[in-house]
Amino acid sequence: MTSVVSFETPTSKSERLHAKLSSPERRRPSPMETKMKLDSKMAAASARRSEVRSAQKEKVRVWSDKVIRQREEEEEGREERRVKMVEKERRGRENAEKALEEVKARAR
């Protein structure tokens, strides 16, 4: 009497263990599969690095634009203050001259 053992449905504990340990999920990947997986990981890492670099460049560009805009606004403010000071000084001179003319007119 010969018994036919099927690997589809293992009957003994040792057969089940053998089937489990020799299943396709447990086999070692071939060198080609390992290389492909590694290449895939490296490509994904490279893409992430590229995204990070471009995000950093964008952040620096935005910051730079903001600094330039602030400097321009500060310069405009300084120019406005300078113009106001010049105008105030001019009015002061005119008022001083008027006052002097009034004093001279009263003195005559």
C-alpha positions as a Markdown table, in Angstrom:
| # | Residue | x | y | z |
|---|---|---|---|---|
| 1 | Met | 0.0 | 0.0 | 0.0 |
| 2 | Thr | 1.6 | 3.2 | -1.1 |
| 3 | Ser | 0.4 | 6.5 | 0.2 |
| 4 | Val | 0.4 | 9.5 | -2.0 |
| 5 | Val | 1.4 | 12.6 | -0.2 |
| 6 | Ser | 0.2 | 15.8 | -1.7 |
| 7 | Phe | 2.0 | 19.1 | -1.0 |
| 8 | Glu | -1.3 | 20.9 | -1.5 |
| 9 | Thr | -2.7 | 19.5 | 1.8 |
| 10 | Pro | 0.0 | 18.3 | 4.1 |
| 11 | Thr | -1.0 | 15.7 | 6.6 |
| 12 | Ser | 1.7 | 15.4 | 9.2 |
| 13 | Lys | 3.3 | 18.1 | 11.2 |
| 14 | Ser | 6.6 | 17.7 | 9.5 |
| 15 | Glu | 5.0 | 17.9 | 6.1 |
| 16 | Arg | 3.2 | 21.1 | 7.1 |
| 17 | Leu | 6.4 | 22.6 | 8.4 |
| 18 | His | 8.3 | 21.6 | 5.2 |
| 19 | Ala | 5.5 | 23.1 | 3.1 |
| 20 | Lys | 5.6 | 26.3 | 5.2 |
| 21 | Leu | 9.4 | 26.7 | 5.0 |
| 22 | Ser | 9.6 | 25.9 | 1.3 |
| 23 | Ser | 6.8 | 28.2 | 0.3 |
| 24 | Pro | 7.4 | 30.7 | -2.5 |
| 25 | Glu | 7.0 | 33.6 | -0.1 |
| 26 | Arg | 10.1 | 32.5 | 1.9 |
| 27 | Arg | 12.4 | 32.0 | -1.0 |
| 28 | Arg | 15.4 | 34.4 | -1.2 |
| 29 | Pro | 15.2 | 37.0 | -3.9 |
| 30 | Ser | 17.5 | 36.5 | -6.8 |
| 31 | Pro | 20.4 | 38.9 | -7.3 |
| 32 | Met | 18.5 | 40.5 | -10.2 |
| 33 | Glu | 15.4 | 41.1 | -8.0 |
| 34 | Thr | 17.6 | 42.5 | -5.2 |
| 35 | Lys | 19.3 | 44.9 | -7.6 |
| 36 | Met | 15.9 | 45.9 | -9.1 |
| 37 | Lys | 14.6 | 46.6 | -5.6 |
| 38 | Leu | 17.7 | 48.5 | -4.6 |
| 39 | Asp | 17.6 | 50.6 | -7.8 |
| 40 | Ser | 13.9 | 51.4 | -7.2 |
| 41 | Lys | 14.7 | 52.6 | -3.6 |
| 42 | Met | 17.6 | 54.7 | -4.9 |
| 43 | Ala | 15.4 | 56.2 | -7.6 |
| 44 | Ala | 12.7 | 57.1 | -5.0 |
| 45 | Ala | 15.3 | 58.6 | -2.7 |
| 46 | Ser | 16.8 | 60.6 | -5.5 |
| 47 | Ala | 13.3 | 61.9 | -6.4 |
| 48 | Arg | 12.7 | 62.9 | -2.8 |
| 49 | Arg | 16.1 | 64.6 | -2.5 |
| 50 | Ser | 15.2 | 66.5 | -5.7 |
| 51 | Glu | 11.8 | 67.6 | -4.3 |
| 52 | Val | 13.5 | 68.7 | -1.1 |
| 53 | Arg | 16.1 | 70.7 | -3.0 |
| 54 | Ser | 13.5 | 72.4 | -5.2 |
| 55 | Ala | 11.4 | 73.2 | -2.1 |
| 56 | Gln | 14.4 | 74.7 | -0.4 |
| 57 | Lys | 15.2 | 76.8 | -3.5 |
| 58 | Glu | 11.6 | 78.0 | -3.6 |
| 59 | Lys | 11.7 | 78.9 | 0.1 |
| 60 | Val | 15.0 | 80.8 | -0.4 |
| 61 | Arg | 13.6 | 82.6 | -3.4 |
| 62 | Val | 10.4 | 83.6 | -1.5 |
| 63 | Trp | 12.5 | 84.8 | 1.4 |
| 64 | Ser | 14.9 | 86.7 | -0.9 |
| 65 | Asp | 11.9 | 88.4 | -2.6 |
| 66 | Lys | 10.5 | 89.3 | 0.8 |
| 67 | Val | 13.8 | 90.8 | 1.9 |
| 68 | Ile | 14.2 | 92.8 | -1.4 |
| 69 | Arg | 10.6 | 94.1 | -1.0 |
| 70 | Gln | 11.2 | 95.1 | 2.6 |
| 71 | Arg | 14.4 | 96.9 | 1.7 |
| 72 | Glu | 12.7 | 98.8 | -1.2 |
| 73 | Glu | 9.9 | 99.8 | 1.2 |
| 74 | Glu | 12.4 | 101.0 | 3.8 |
| 75 | Glu | 14.2 | 103.0 | 1.1 |
| 76 | Glu | 10.9 | 104.5 | 0.0 |
| 77 | Gly | 10.2 | 105.4 | 3.6 |
| 78 | Arg | 13.6 | 107.0 | 4.1 |
| 79 | Glu | 13.2 | 109.0 | 0.9 |
| 80 | Glu | 9.7 | 110.2 | 2.0 |
| 81 | Arg | 11.1 | 111.3 | 5.4 |
| 82 | Arg | 14.0 | 113.1 | 3.7 |
| 83 | Val | 11.7 | 114.9 | 1.3 |
| 84 | Lys | 9.5 | 115.9 | 4.3 |
| 85 | Met | 12.5 | 117.2 | 6.2 |
| 86 | Val | 13.7 | 119.2 | 3.2 |
| 87 | Glu | 10.2 | 120.7 | 2.8 |
| 88 | Lys | 10.0 | 121.5 | 6.6 |
| 89 | Glu | 13.4 | 123.1 | 6.5 |
| 90 | Arg | 12.4 | 125.2 | 3.4 |
| 91 | Arg | 9.1 | 126.3 | 5.2 |
| 92 | Gly | 11.1 | 127.2 | 8.3 |
| 93 | Arg | 13.5 | 129.4 | 6.3 |
| 94 | Glu | 10.6 | 131.0 | 4.6 |
| 95 | Asn | 8.8 | 131.7 | 7.9 |
| 96 | Ala | 12.1 | 133.0 | 9.4 |
| 97 | Glu | 12.5 | 135.4 | 6.4 |
| 98 | Lys | 8.9 | 136.5 | 6.7 |
| 99 | Ala | 9.3 | 137.2 | 10.4 |
| 100 | Leu | 12.5 | 139.1 | 9.7 |
| 101 | Glu | 10.8 | 141.2 | 7.0 |
| 102 | Glu | 7.9 | 141.9 | 9.4 |
| 103 | Val | 10.4 | 143.1 | 12.0 |
| 104 | Lys | 12.1 | 145.3 | 9.5 |
| 105 | Ala | 8.8 | 146.7 | 8.3 |
| 106 | Arg | 7.8 | 147.6 | 11.8 |
| 107 | Ala | 11.1 | 149.1 | 12.5 |
| 108 | Arg | 10.8 | 151.6 | 9.6 |
